[in-house]
């Protein structure tokens, strides 16, 4: 860390963030902290400030893995370590994992240069080794590739990093305080990954004027004189660092009574959390909190703190559920746990087994409009709320044709760094994992006599090296263009359309796509949601969609084209998939005196000329069908399908019936 850090004690507000960081500093087994919050809320500042308070470390001199002299890692790749008279003392490290880091940089890899020049399998440590006994900080963790997050959280949970790659088999200690920060507006973490973080904290900027004034005052004072500002807070920082060290020494002796352990189990059961990780995290956090306040045993207040920080992100029953904690529900669960009698025997039901209401349940959201009411005529320009969405379903996989090179995801085929090897190329490998060994040997073999080879060795030149080309999956930009005109509101089509879009949004969430939403009705088209990684935001905007009026289909397609052209400039490698949901009954021309359907087909042709992959979902229903949506799909060079065709289960059922026939 270069230069003075903003003091941890000088942070204004954010009590939960400060407490969660301190609990992990006292007991790293808590499992780390995920800090969710809007931009500009000092998330990164708080993490960097905490690292400066951690006790200095005694390390074995020369050990790249930070082994403690008194208890070195028996499996340390730099070991075995002999007894040394004097240890090296260094500060606890703050290691930052960049969003664009590779797997090699995280876990380490074979030293390719030494392997080729000296013929030895030399292991080059990664960031997990650097972070041992320190802090590993991942800013924008929600943008980190999923396979890196999996590796990172596995190491954090086990306290060890296991490397089995490039002919290297290494295991080393990797115990660190894991802190991830994220802005939910840029996309959510998958629920499975959320659960792997011990604690979570929601951070928002203060709305109180005096608090905001104090934040600005302190920040300006720090920027004007960093050293002087840090010196003014040195006494508070020293006291906090001493308290952390004392709590660390005390945490192993803190008792966890059976009554409090039963309280923890009852609360987790009442909140209906999956698995047992929540129970373990709350227990460790409660022990850490008791040690922090100087107590010898865990009490109810410690359990409450642990539950309040460990449960919010584990209550999500659906990917679109907002993390959060109902404080009153937590108090009720704690009270009911205290009132419950211990079971008489092992056959009795456990505490909290369904007696408490699910705190996540609330009054069902609905619409003031009568779903069974008669629709207004298609020409009625009055806007009205869309009817409630029909039940979502498992969406079939929609793909962009060809092979891309976009951000890793789970939708379309793409050339990636982590997929399966499909061929060799003449490009020089950038890392050991990229080396295509059979092709390299084949390229070098014909030249061995000319190079004067003797013995069993193989003489390699740089020109012989071949790189492995890999194929995996990428995430795409899925832009929804939704017809919200009066004809779509007829026969309650909009409820079915909303259910279909919701199902596709769930699918986009799982496949790590960006999404956008264009709506067209009445007099024109509007960009309801600019392309974003926050799929839940698209769901919220979909629920606010208004319907009614005529059908400016050409305007909707032209607006979608403009959005995609801008996004192509911003992110040229991310390919787009346009999903148009309409009945095709255009009633508004793009130009005066024009034909509405012909103008729509002309706009679709412009999308085809831009190379946009288009899928038209024909929402037409009833005995009389004009088939206009299919004409638009043909003009766009895309595929037309019905609403029912979007369901993966229904498509699979049709295939089974066809095979049986």
C-alpha positions as CSV (number, residue, x, y, z in Angstrom):
1,X,0.0,0.0,0.0
2,X,1.5,3.3,-1.1
3,X,1.0,6.4,1.0
4,X,-1.3,6.8,4.0
5,X,-4.6,5.1,3.9
6,X,-7.8,6.7,5.0
7,X,-8.2,5.7,8.6
8,X,-10.7,3.0,9.5
9,X,-11.8,4.9,12.6
10,X,-12.5,8.0,10.5
11,X,-15.2,6.4,8.4
12,X,-18.6,8.0,8.9
13,X,-21.6,5.7,9.3
14,X,-21.7,2.3,7.7
15,X,-21.9,0.6,11.1
16,X,-22.8,-2.8,9.7
17,X,-19.9,-2.7,7.2
18,X,-17.4,-1.8,9.9
19,X,-18.7,-4.5,12.2
20,X,-18.8,-7.2,9.5
21,X,-15.2,-6.5,8.5
22,X,-14.0,-6.5,12.1
23,X,-15.7,-9.9,12.9
24,X,-13.9,-11.4,9.9
25,X,-10.6,-9.8,11.1
26,X,-11.2,-11.5,14.5
27,X,-12.2,-14.8,13.1
28,X,-11.3,-15.4,9.4
29,X,-13.4,-18.6,9.6
30,X,-16.5,-16.5,9.4
31,X,-16.1,-16.7,5.6
32,X,-15.6,-13.2,4.3
33,X,-17.8,-10.2,3.6
34,X,-19.8,-9.3,0.5
35,X,-20.4,-5.6,0.4
36,X,-23.3,-4.6,-1.8
37,X,-24.0,-0.9,-2.4
38,X,-24.5,1.9,-4.8
39,X,-21.4,3.6,-6.3
40,X,-19.5,6.2,-4.3
41,X,-20.2,4.8,-0.8
42,X,-16.6,4.2,0.4
43,X,-16.8,0.4,0.0
44,X,-13.2,0.1,-1.3
45,X,-12.0,2.7,1.2
46,X,-13.3,0.7,4.2
47,X,-11.6,-2.5,3.0
48,X,-8.2,-0.9,2.4
49,X,-8.4,0.9,5.8
50,X,-9.1,-2.4,7.6
51,X,-6.0,-4.0,6.1
52,X,-3.8,-1.5,7.8
53,X,-5.2,-2.5,11.3
54,X,-4.4,-6.2,11.0
55,X,-1.5,-7.4,13.2
56,X,1.9,-7.8,11.7
57,X,2.9,-11.3,10.7
58,X,5.9,-13.5,11.6
59,X,6.9,-15.4,8.4
60,X,9.6,-17.9,7.5
61,X,12.4,-15.9,5.7
62,X,12.2,-16.6,2.0
63,X,9.0,-18.5,2.0
64,X,6.8,-17.4,-0.9
65,X,3.7,-18.7,0.9
66,X,3.9,-16.8,4.1
67,X,4.3,-19.7,6.5
68,X,4.4,-19.0,10.2
69,X,7.7,-20.0,11.8
70,X,6.0,-21.6,14.8
71,X,3.5,-23.7,12.7
72,X,4.7,-23.9,9.1
73,X,2.5,-25.6,6.5
74,X,3.7,-29.2,6.3
75,X,2.8,-29.3,2.6
76,X,4.3,-25.9,1.7
77,X,5.9,-26.1,-1.8
78,X,8.9,-24.2,-0.4
79,X,9.3,-26.5,2.6
80,X,10.1,-28.3,4.6
81,X,11.2,-25.3,6.7
82,X,14.0,-25.8,9.2
83,X,13.8,-24.2,12.6
84,X,15.0,-20.6,12.4
85,X,16.3,-18.4,15.1
86,X,14.8,-15.2,13.7
87,X,11.6,-14.7,11.8
88,X,10.9,-12.1,9.2
89,X,8.2,-9.6,10.2
90,X,6.0,-8.0,7.6
91,X,2.6,-6.3,7.6
92,X,-0.5,-8.3,6.6
93,X,-1.0,-7.9,2.9
94,X,-3.9,-6.5,1.0
95,X,-4.0,-8.4,-2.3
96,X,-6.4,-7.2,-5.0
97,X,-7.8,-9.6,-7.6
98,X,-8.5,-7.7,-10.8
99,X,-11.8,-8.5,-12.6
100,X,-9.8,-9.4,-15.7
101,X,-7.4,-11.8,-13.9
102,X,-6.7,-15.2,-15.4
103,X,-7.0,-18.6,-13.6
104,X,-3.2,-18.8,-13.7
105,X,-2.8,-15.5,-11.9
106,X,-5.2,-16.6,-9.2
107,X,-4.0,-20.1,-8.3
108,X,-0.6,-20.1,-9.9
109,X,0.7,-22.3,-12.7
110,X,3.7,-24.0,-14.3
111,X,6.7,-21.7,-15.0
112,X,6.6,-22.2,-18.8
113,X,10.0,-20.6,-19.4
114,X,11.8,-22.8,-16.8
115,X,9.9,-25.9,-18.0
116,X,11.1,-25.4,-21.6
117,X,14.6,-24.2,-20.9
118,X,15.6,-26.3,-17.9
119,X,13.2,-29.2,-18.1
120,X,11.9,-28.7,-14.6
121,X,8.4,-28.4,-13.3
122,X,8.6,-25.1,-11.4
123,X,5.5,-23.8,-9.8
124,X,4.8,-20.0,-9.9
125,X,2.6,-19.0,-7.0
126,X,-0.6,-17.0,-7.6
127,X,-2.6,-14.4,-5.8
128,X,-4.0,-17.0,-3.4
129,X,-0.5,-17.6,-2.0
130,X,0.2,-13.9,-1.8
131,X,-3.0,-13.4,0.2
132,X,-2.3,-16.1,2.8
133,X,-2.8,-14.7,6.3
134,X,-3.9,-11.3,4.8
135,X,-6.8,-9.8,2.9
136,X,-7.9,-10.8,-0.5
137,X,-10.0,-8.0,-2.0
138,X,-12.2,-8.4,-5.1
139,X,-13.7,-5.1,-6.3
140,X,-16.8,-5.7,-8.6
141,X,-16.9,-9.4,-7.7
142,X,-20.1,-9.7,-9.6
143,X,-18.2,-9.0,-12.8
144,X,-15.6,-11.7,-12.1
145,X,-15.8,-14.8,-14.3
146,X,-17.8,-17.6,-12.6
147,X,-15.1,-20.2,-12.7
148,X,-12.7,-17.8,-10.9
149,X,-15.3,-17.1,-8.2
150,X,-15.7,-20.8,-7.7
151,X,-12.0,-21.3,-7.3
152,X,-11.7,-18.3,-5.0
153,X,-14.6,-19.4,-2.7
154,X,-13.4,-23.0,-2.6
155,X,-10.0,-21.9,-1.3
156,X,-11.6,-19.5,1.2
157,X,-13.9,-22.2,2.5
158,X,-11.2,-24.9,2.8
159,X,-8.3,-22.7,3.8
160,X,-6.1,-24.3,1.2
161,X,-5.5,-24.0,-2.6
162,X,-5.1,-27.1,-4.6
163,X,-3.5,-26.8,-8.0
164,X,-3.8,-29.7,-10.5
165,X,-2.8,-28.4,-13.9
166,X,0.0,-28.2,-16.4
167,X,1.6,-31.3,-14.9
168,X,1.9,-29.5,-11.5
169,X,0.3,-30.9,-8.4
170,X,0.6,-28.5,-5.5
171,X,-1.4,-27.8,-2.3
172,X,-0.6,-24.8,-0.1
173,X,-2.3,-23.0,2.8
174,X,-4.6,-20.1,1.7
175,X,-6.3,-18.6,4.7
176,X,-7.3,-15.0,4.1
177,X,-10.0,-12.5,4.9
178,X,-12.1,-12.5,1.7
179,X,-13.9,-9.2,0.9
180,X,-15.9,-8.6,-2.3
181,X,-17.7,-5.4,-3.2
182,X,-20.3,-5.0,-5.9
183,X,-22.8,-2.6,-7.3
184,X,-26.1,-4.5,-7.8
185,X,-26.9,-2.2,-10.8
186,X,-24.2,-3.9,-12.7
187,X,-25.6,-7.4,-12.2
188,X,-26.1,-9.9,-9.4
189,X,-24.1,-12.8,-8.2
190,X,-25.7,-16.2,-8.6
191,X,-27.5,-17.4,-5.4
192,X,-25.0,-20.4,-5.2
193,X,-22.1,-17.9,-5.1
194,X,-23.9,-15.6,-2.7
195,X,-24.2,-18.4,-0.2
196,X,-20.5,-18.9,-0.2
197,X,-19.8,-15.5,1.4
198,X,-20.1,-15.6,5.1
199,X,-21.7,-12.2,5.7
200,X,-23.3,-9.6,3.5
201,X,-23.8,-5.9,4.1
202,X,-25.9,-3.4,2.1
203,X,-24.4,0.0,1.9
204,X,-26.2,3.2,0.9
205,X,-25.2,6.8,1.1
206,X,-26.6,8.6,4.1
207,X,-29.7,10.8,3.4
208,X,-29.1,12.9,6.5
209,X,-27.6,16.2,5.5
210,X,-25.3,16.5,8.5
211,X,-23.8,13.1,7.9
212,X,-23.1,13.9,4.3
213,X,-21.5,17.1,5.2
214,X,-19.2,15.3,7.7
215,X,-18.2,12.7,5.0
216,X,-17.2,15.4,2.6
217,X,-15.4,17.4,5.2
218,X,-13.3,14.4,6.3
219,X,-12.5,13.4,2.7
220,X,-11.4,16.8,1.7
221,X,-9.2,17.1,4.8
222,X,-7.6,13.7,4.0
223,X,-6.9,14.7,0.4
224,X,-5.4,18.1,1.5
225,X,-3.0,16.5,3.9
226,X,-3.1,12.6,4.0
227,X,-0.2,12.3,6.5
228,X,-1.6,14.9,8.9
229,X,-5.1,13.5,8.7
230,X,-3.8,10.0,9.4
231,X,-1.7,11.3,12.3
232,X,-4.8,12.9,13.9
233,X,-6.5,9.5,14.0
234,X,-3.5,7.5,15.0
235,X,-4.6,6.9,18.6
236,X,-8.0,5.6,17.6
237,X,-6.4,3.4,14.9
238,X,-3.9,2.0,17.4
239,X,-6.7,1.3,19.9
240,X,-8.7,-0.6,17.2
241,X,-5.7,-2.6,16.1
242,X,-5.0,-3.6,19.7
243,X,-8.6,-4.6,20.2
244,X,-8.5,-6.8,17.1
245,X,-5.3,-8.5,18.3
246,X,-6.8,-9.1,21.8
247,X,-10.0,-10.5,20.3
248,X,-8.0,-12.8,18.1
249,X,-6.2,-14.2,21.1
250,X,-9.5,-14.6,23.0
251,X,-11.7,-16.1,20.2
252,X,-10.5,-19.7,20.7
253,X,-11.6,-19.7,24.4
254,X,-15.1,-18.3,23.9
255,X,-17.7,-20.8,24.8
256,X,-20.8,-21.5,22.7
257,X,-23.5,-22.8,25.1
258,X,-26.0,-25.4,23.8
259,X,-28.9,-23.0,24.4
260,X,-27.4,-20.5,22.0
261,X,-26.5,-23.2,19.5
262,X,-30.2,-24.3,19.6
263,X,-31.2,-20.7,19.1
264,X,-29.1,-20.5,16.0
265,X,-30.6,-23.6,14.6
266,X,-34.1,-22.4,15.4
267,X,-33.6,-19.1,13.6
268,X,-32.2,-20.8,10.5
269,X,-35.1,-23.2,10.4
270,X,-37.6,-20.4,10.9
271,X,-36.1,-18.5,7.9
272,X,-36.1,-21.7,5.8
273,X,-32.5,-21.3,4.6
274,X,-31.0,-24.0,2.5
275,X,-28.2,-26.2,3.8
276,X,-26.2,-25.9,7.0
277,X,-23.7,-23.2,6.0
278,X,-25.8,-20.5,7.5
279,X,-25.8,-22.2,10.9
280,X,-22.0,-22.5,10.9
281,X,-21.5,-18.9,9.8
282,X,-23.8,-17.5,12.4
283,X,-22.1,-19.6,15.1
284,X,-18.6,-18.4,14.1
285,X,-19.8,-14.8,13.8
286,X,-21.4,-15.0,17.2
287,X,-18.2,-16.3,18.7
288,X,-16.2,-13.5,17.0
289,X,-18.7,-10.9,18.3
290,X,-18.4,-12.2,21.8
291,X,-14.6,-12.1,21.6
292,X,-14.8,-8.5,20.2
293,X,-16.9,-7.3,23.1
294,X,-14.6,-9.1,25.6
295,X,-17.1,-11.8,26.7
296,X,-16.2,-15.4,27.7
297,X,-19.4,-17.0,26.2
298,X,-21.8,-16.3,23.4
299,X,-25.1,-14.6,24.4
300,X,-28.3,-13.8,22.5
301,X,-27.1,-10.4,21.4
302,X,-24.1,-12.1,19.6
303,X,-26.5,-14.6,17.9
304,X,-28.6,-11.7,16.7
305,X,-25.7,-9.9,15.2
306,X,-24.5,-13.0,13.4
307,X,-28.0,-13.8,12.1
308,X,-28.6,-10.2,10.9
309,X,-25.4,-10.2,8.8
310,X,-25.4,-13.9,7.7
311,X,-29.0,-14.4,6.6
312,X,-30.1,-11.6,4.3
313,X,-28.5,-13.0,1.2
314,X,-29.5,-16.6,2.1
315,X,-33.2,-15.9,2.1
316,X,-33.5,-15.6,-1.7
317,X,-35.8,-18.3,-2.9
318,X,-35.7,-17.0,-6.4
319,X,-32.9,-15.3,-8.4
320,X,-35.0,-12.1,-8.7
321,X,-35.6,-11.8,-4.9
322,X,-34.0,-8.9,-3.3
323,X,-31.6,-9.7,-0.5
324,X,-32.7,-8.2,2.8
325,X,-33.6,-8.9,6.4
326,X,-36.9,-8.1,8.2
327,X,-35.6,-7.0,11.7
328,X,-39.0,-7.7,13.3
329,X,-39.1,-11.2,11.8
330,X,-35.7,-11.8,13.2
331,X,-36.7,-10.6,16.7
332,X,-39.8,-12.8,16.5
333,X,-37.7,-15.9,15.5
334,X,-35.3,-15.2,18.4
335,X,-38.1,-14.8,20.9
336,X,-39.8,-18.0,19.7
337,X,-36.5,-19.9,19.9
338,X,-36.1,-18.8,23.5
339,X,-39.6,-19.8,24.4
340,X,-39.3,-23.3,22.8
341,X,-38.6,-26.2,25.2
342,X,-35.7,-28.5,24.3
343,X,-36.9,-31.8,22.8
344,X,-37.3,-34.8,25.2
345,X,-35.5,-37.2,22.8
346,X,-33.9,-37.5,19.5
347,X,-37.2,-38.4,17.8
348,X,-38.8,-35.0,18.6
349,X,-39.0,-32.3,16.0
350,X,-36.3,-29.8,15.9
351,X,-36.7,-26.1,16.9
352,X,-38.4,-23.8,14.5
353,X,-39.6,-26.5,12.3
354,X,-42.2,-24.7,10.4
355,X,-44.0,-22.9,13.3
356,X,-42.8,-19.5,12.4
357,X,-44.1,-17.8,9.3
358,X,-41.7,-17.3,6.4
359,X,-40.5,-13.7,6.9
360,X,-40.0,-13.5,3.2
361,X,-43.8,-13.9,2.6
362,X,-45.9,-10.8,2.2
363,X,-49.2,-9.8,0.6
364,X,-49.2,-11.0,-3.0
365,X,-48.6,-8.2,-5.5
366,X,-51.4,-7.8,-8.0
367,X,-53.0,-5.4,-10.3
368,X,-56.0,-3.1,-9.7
369,X,-57.4,-4.1,-13.0
370,X,-59.7,-7.0,-13.4
371,X,-57.9,-9.7,-15.3
372,X,-61.2,-11.0,-16.6
373,X,-62.4,-7.6,-17.8
374,X,-63.2,-6.9,-21.4
375,X,-60.3,-5.2,-23.3
376,X,-60.7,-1.8,-24.8
377,X,-60.6,-1.6,-28.6
378,X,-57.2,-1.7,-30.2
379,X,-57.5,1.9,-31.3
380,X,-58.0,3.2,-27.7
381,X,-55.0,5.3,-26.9
382,X,-55.5,5.3,-23.2
383,X,-52.6,3.6,-21.3
384,X,-53.4,1.0,-18.6
385,X,-51.3,-1.3,-16.5
386,X,-50.3,-4.6,-18.0
387,X,-52.1,-7.6,-16.5
388,X,-50.2,-9.8,-14.0
389,X,-47.8,-12.1,-15.8
390,X,-48.7,-15.7,-16.3
391,X,-46.7,-18.5,-14.6
392,X,-43.0,-18.5,-15.8
393,X,-41.5,-21.6,-17.3
394,X,-38.1,-23.1,-18.1
395,X,-37.1,-21.3,-21.3
396,X,-35.5,-23.1,-24.2
397,X,-32.0,-22.0,-25.3
398,X,-32.0,-19.2,-27.8
399,X,-28.6,-18.7,-29.5
400,X,-26.8,-16.3,-31.8
401,X,-25.5,-18.2,-34.8
402,X,-21.8,-18.6,-35.5
403,X,-18.9,-18.3,-33.1
404,X,-18.2,-15.2,-31.1
405,X,-15.4,-13.9,-28.8
406,X,-17.5,-12.1,-26.2
407,X,-17.5,-12.2,-22.4
408,X,-17.7,-15.7,-20.9
409,X,-21.3,-16.9,-20.3
410,X,-23.6,-19.8,-21.1
411,X,-25.5,-18.9,-24.2
412,X,-23.8,-18.9,-27.6
413,X,-20.7,-20.7,-28.9
414,X,-17.5,-18.6,-28.6
415,X,-13.7,-18.8,-28.6
416,X,-12.7,-18.7,-24.9
417,X,-9.7,-19.2,-22.6
418,X,-11.4,-22.0,-20.6
419,X,-13.4,-24.1,-23.0
420,X,-12.6,-27.4,-24.7
421,X,-9.7,-27.6,-27.1
422,X,-10.9,-27.8,-30.7
423,X,-7.8,-27.2,-32.8
424,X,-4.2,-25.8,-32.7
425,X,-3.1,-22.5,-34.1
426,X,0.3,-21.1,-35.1
427,X,0.0,-18.3,-32.6
428,X,2.5,-18.3,-29.7
429,X,0.8,-19.4,-26.4
430,X,0.3,-16.7,-23.8
431,X,0.4,-19.1,-20.9
432,X,1.2,-22.7,-20.1
433,X,-2.4,-23.7,-20.3
434,X,-2.6,-22.5,-23.9
435,X,0.2,-24.7,-25.1
436,X,-1.0,-27.4,-27.6
437,X,1.7,-30.0,-26.9
438,X,0.9,-32.6,-29.7
439,X,0.9,-29.9,-32.3
440,X,4.1,-28.3,-30.9
441,X,5.9,-31.7,-31.0
442,X,4.6,-32.4,-34.5
443,X,5.9,-29.0,-35.7
444,X,9.4,-29.6,-34.2
445,X,9.8,-33.2,-35.1
446,X,10.8,-32.8,-38.8
447,X,13.7,-30.5,-37.9
448,X,15.5,-32.5,-35.3
449,X,18.3,-33.8,-37.5
450,X,19.0,-30.4,-39.0
451,X,19.1,-28.9,-35.5
452,X,21.7,-31.4,-34.4
453,X,19.7,-33.3,-32.0
454,X,21.5,-36.1,-30.1
455,X,20.0,-38.2,-27.3
456,X,16.4,-38.3,-26.1
457,X,15.9,-34.5,-25.8
458,X,13.7,-32.5,-28.2
459,X,15.1,-29.3,-29.6
460,X,12.5,-26.7,-29.7
461,X,12.5,-23.3,-31.4
462,X,10.0,-20.5,-30.6
463,X,8.4,-21.0,-34.1
464,X,7.5,-24.5,-33.1
465,X,5.1,-23.5,-30.3
466,X,1.5,-24.0,-31.1
467,X,-1.4,-22.5,-29.2
468,X,-4.6,-24.4,-28.3
469,X,-7.8,-22.8,-29.5
470,X,-10.7,-23.4,-27.1
471,X,-14.4,-23.2,-27.6
472,X,-16.8,-22.5,-24.8
473,X,-19.9,-20.3,-24.3
474,X,-20.3,-16.5,-24.2
475,X,-22.9,-14.2,-22.8
476,X,-24.9,-12.0,-25.2
477,X,-26.8,-8.8,-25.2
478,X,-30.5,-9.9,-25.3
479,X,-32.7,-7.0,-26.3
480,X,-36.4,-7.5,-25.8
481,X,-38.7,-5.5,-28.1
482,X,-42.2,-5.8,-26.6
483,X,-45.4,-4.9,-28.5
484,X,-47.5,-3.2,-25.8
485,X,-50.3,-2.0,-28.1
486,X,-54.0,-2.4,-27.6
487,X,-54.1,-5.5,-29.9
488,X,-51.7,-7.3,-27.6
489,X,-53.9,-6.4,-24.6
490,X,-56.8,-8.2,-26.2
491,X,-57.6,-11.7,-25.0
492,X,-55.1,-11.2,-22.2
493,X,-52.2,-11.8,-24.5
494,X,-50.1,-9.4,-22.5
495,X,-50.2,-11.6,-19.4
496,X,-48.8,-14.5,-21.5
497,X,-46.2,-12.2,-23.1
498,X,-45.1,-10.9,-19.7
499,X,-44.8,-14.5,-18.4
500,X,-42.7,-15.4,-21.5
501,X,-40.4,-12.4,-21.1
502,X,-40.0,-13.2,-17.4
503,X,-39.0,-16.7,-18.2
504,X,-36.5,-15.5,-20.8
505,X,-35.2,-13.0,-18.2
506,X,-34.6,-15.9,-15.8
507,X,-32.8,-17.7,-18.5
508,X,-30.7,-14.6,-19.3
509,X,-29.8,-14.3,-15.6
510,X,-28.5,-17.9,-15.5
511,X,-26.6,-17.5,-18.8
512,X,-24.8,-14.2,-17.7
513,X,-26.3,-12.0,-20.4
514,X,-26.8,-8.3,-20.5
515,X,-30.4,-7.4,-21.2
516,X,-32.4,-4.4,-22.5
517,X,-36.0,-3.6,-23.0
518,X,-37.7,-1.6,-25.8
519,X,-41.5,-1.1,-25.7
520,X,-43.6,0.3,-28.5
521,X,-47.3,1.4,-28.3
522,X,-49.5,4.3,-29.1
523,X,-47.4,7.0,-30.8
524,X,-43.9,5.5,-30.8
525,X,-41.2,3.4,-29.2
526,X,-39.2,4.0,-26.0
527,X,-36.2,2.4,-24.4
528,X,-37.7,1.2,-21.2
529,X,-34.4,-0.2,-19.9
530,X,-30.9,0.5,-21.4
531,X,-28.8,-2.6,-21.7
532,X,-27.6,-3.7,-18.3
533,X,-26.2,-6.7,-16.4
534,X,-28.9,-6.2,-13.8
535,X,-31.6,-8.6,-15.0
536,X,-33.8,-8.0,-11.9
537,X,-34.0,-4.3,-13.0
538,X,-35.4,-5.6,-16.3
539,X,-38.0,-7.5,-14.4
540,X,-39.0,-4.5,-12.4
541,X,-39.4,-2.4,-15.6
542,X,-41.5,-5.1,-17.2
543,X,-43.9,-4.9,-14.2
544,X,-44.3,-1.2,-14.9
545,X,-45.1,-1.6,-18.6
546,X,-48.1,0.3,-19.8
547,X,-50.3,-1.1,-22.6
548,X,-52.8,0.3,-25.1
549,X,-53.0,2.3,-28.3
550,X,-52.0,1.5,-31.9
551,X,-49.0,-0.6,-33.1
552,X,-46.0,1.3,-34.3
553,X,-44.0,-1.8,-35.1
554,X,-41.6,-0.2,-37.5
555,X,-40.7,2.5,-34.9
556,X,-40.1,-0.3,-32.4
557,X,-37.7,-2.1,-34.7
558,X,-35.9,1.1,-35.7
559,X,-35.5,2.0,-32.0
560,X,-34.1,-1.4,-31.3
561,X,-31.6,-1.0,-34.2
562,X,-30.4,2.3,-32.8
563,X,-29.9,0.8,-29.3
564,X,-27.9,-2.1,-30.7
565,X,-25.7,0.1,-32.9
566,X,-24.7,2.2,-29.8
567,X,-24.0,-0.9,-27.8
568,X,-21.9,-2.3,-30.6
569,X,-19.6,0.7,-30.3
570,X,-19.4,0.3,-26.5
571,X,-18.7,-3.4,-26.5
572,X,-17.8,-4.6,-30.0
573,X,-17.2,-8.2,-28.9
574,X,-20.6,-8.8,-27.3
575,X,-23.0,-10.1,-29.9
576,X,-26.7,-9.2,-29.7
577,X,-29.9,-11.2,-29.9
578,X,-33.1,-9.3,-30.6
579,X,-36.2,-11.0,-29.3
580,X,-39.3,-9.3,-30.8
581,X,-42.6,-10.2,-29.2
582,X,-45.6,-9.1,-31.3
583,X,-48.7,-10.2,-33.2
584,X,-47.3,-8.4,-36.3
585,X,-50.5,-6.3,-36.7
586,X,-48.7,-3.0,-37.4
587,X,-51.1,0.0,-37.6
588,X,-48.7,2.9,-37.7
589,X,-46.3,3.6,-40.6
590,X,-42.8,4.9,-40.1
591,X,-43.4,7.6,-42.7
592,X,-46.5,9.6,-43.8
593,X,-48.6,7.7,-46.3
594,X,-46.5,4.5,-45.9
595,X,-47.8,1.0,-45.4
596,X,-47.4,0.0,-41.8
597,X,-46.6,-3.7,-42.5
598,X,-44.2,-2.9,-45.4
599,X,-42.4,-0.3,-43.3
600,X,-42.0,-2.9,-40.5
601,X,-40.5,-5.4,-43.0
602,X,-38.2,-2.7,-44.3
603,X,-37.0,-1.9,-40.8
604,X,-36.5,-5.7,-40.2
605,X,-34.4,-5.8,-43.3
606,X,-32.1,-3.1,-41.9
607,X,-31.5,-5.2,-38.8
608,X,-30.6,-8.2,-41.1
609,X,-28.2,-5.9,-42.9
610,X,-26.5,-5.0,-39.6
611,X,-26.0,-8.7,-38.9
612,X,-28.4,-8.8,-35.9
613,X,-29.7,-12.2,-34.9
614,X,-33.5,-11.9,-34.5
615,X,-36.1,-14.1,-33.1
616,X,-39.7,-13.1,-33.6
617,X,-42.2,-14.6,-31.1
618,X,-45.6,-14.6,-32.7
619,X,-48.2,-13.7,-30.1
620,X,-51.2,-13.9,-32.4
621,X,-54.0,-16.0,-31.1
622,X,-57.6,-16.8,-31.9
623,X,-59.4,-18.4,-34.8
624,X,-58.3,-15.7,-37.4
625,X,-54.6,-15.4,-37.8
626,X,-52.9,-13.2,-40.4
627,X,-49.3,-14.5,-40.0
628,X,-47.8,-11.0,-40.2
629,X,-45.1,-11.8,-37.5
630,X,-43.7,-14.5,-39.8
631,X,-43.3,-11.9,-42.6
632,X,-41.3,-9.7,-40.3
633,X,-39.1,-12.6,-39.2
634,X,-38.4,-13.5,-42.8
635,X,-37.5,-9.9,-43.6
636,X,-35.1,-9.9,-40.6
637,X,-33.5,-13.2,-41.7
638,X,-34.5,-14.6,-38.3
639,X,-36.6,-17.4,-36.8
640,X,-40.3,-17.2,-36.1
641,X,-41.9,-19.2,-33.2
642,X,-45.0,-19.1,-31.0
643,X,-45.2,-18.4,-27.4
644,X,-45.5,-22.1,-26.6
645,X,-42.2,-22.8,-28.5
646,X,-40.3,-20.8,-25.9
647,X,-40.8,-23.5,-23.3
648,X,-38.0,-26.0,-23.1
649,X,-40.3,-28.6,-21.4
650,X,-43.0,-28.3,-24.2
651,X,-40.4,-28.6,-26.9
652,X,-38.9,-31.7,-25.3
653,X,-42.4,-33.2,-25.0
654,X,-43.1,-32.7,-28.7
655,X,-39.8,-34.4,-29.5
656,X,-40.7,-37.3,-27.3
657,X,-44.1,-37.7,-29.0
658,X,-42.5,-37.5,-32.4
659,X,-39.9,-40.2,-31.5
660,X,-42.6,-42.4,-30.1
661,X,-44.6,-42.1,-33.3
